[in-house]
Amino acid sequence: MVPVVMNQLDQLKQSTIVVADTGDFEALRLYEPRDTTTNPSLILKAVQKPAYQPILKRTVHTYHNAPLDEIIDRLLIAFGREILNIVPGRVSTEIDARLSFDTSSTVLRGHKLIEMYEAEGIPRERVLIKIASTWEGIRAAEILERAGIRCNMTLLFSLVQAAACAEARAQLISPFVGRIYDWFKKSAGNRWEENVNIGDNDPGVRSVANIYRYYKYFGYKTEIMGASFRSTAQILALAGCDLLTISPELLEQLKKTQGDVPRRLTASDAQCTAVEKFKTDELSFRYQLNDDAMATEKLAEGIRLFAADAIKLEELIVRLL
């Protein structure tokens, strides 16, 4: 009997839960991820495609008398509902990035989104509320988690952010591999050596591996989902991470490529590596985050970019109204 040769995507699924980083329904059907993540940029990109125009127009027509922020939330729910008809697991729905420094408004928005999902017959266990990993966002997640609303902490670039999210008992974190890589590459300029900064030496990969070791050593239950990849090499270097959310383009590359995908991260190895525990009170958190230039700059940039795309989405809806 001829042995079955699995592609890299199928092999990766044996050690890591694969999540699709897209709002494209056809991509979800093609790559069969367990979960899906979305953000304002992905939804903005999706609604400009002819295939998704009916969802946008139907939502705007149905809720045309509602406030603009509610129409946006209704659109997110509409996409989330369709996604959950395809994937067996969870969908992440993001709170407006402009609320990233407003704990109470983030909590209210989180409750509102869950209520909308439940009104559509979707249990809260299938939804992750996506929140920026600012001090205020982490506090909001702590409150929401106590209410049984699960959170996905995004725009996470440092170990102190990860430590604070774990202490807040967030369901999941999304450390950004590619954006960390981008920062270090840009910072190094002509001194950057691509062949040196690959695999375990990739600064984005190294960041997530450190978070993985920290969580497994201290026994935190918060899930780690590597995100924002620039190459399949970054993905393969994190095989064994709890989850990895991957764009359709990179999912296709993995699906077309043969070759072994050995597990790179294991809880048993991590538990054997002693690490120092971070202080996560407000003063310690703010100082340590401020002391990390990359994390500070990428967090601020990420909030600005997501907010800008949220505004573009609003403008698109206003034109339809």
Buried (B, 14 or more C-beta within 10 A) or exposed (E): EEEEEBBBBBBBBEBBBBBBBBBBBEBBEBBBBBBBBBBBBBBBBBBEEEEBEEBBEEBBEEBEEBEBBEBBBBBBBBBBBBBBEBBEBBBBBBBBBBBBBBBEBBBBBBBBBBEBBEEEEBEBEBBBBBBBBBBBBBBBBBBBBEEEBBBBBBBBBBBBBBBBBBBBBBBBBBBBBBBBBBBBBEEEEEEEEEEEBBEEEBBBBBBBBBBBBBBBBBEBEBBBBBBBBBBBEBBBBBBBBBBBBBBBEBBBBBBEBEEEBEBBBEBEBBEEEEBEEBEBEEEBBEEBBEEBEBBBBBBEBBBEBBBBBBBBBBEBBEEBE
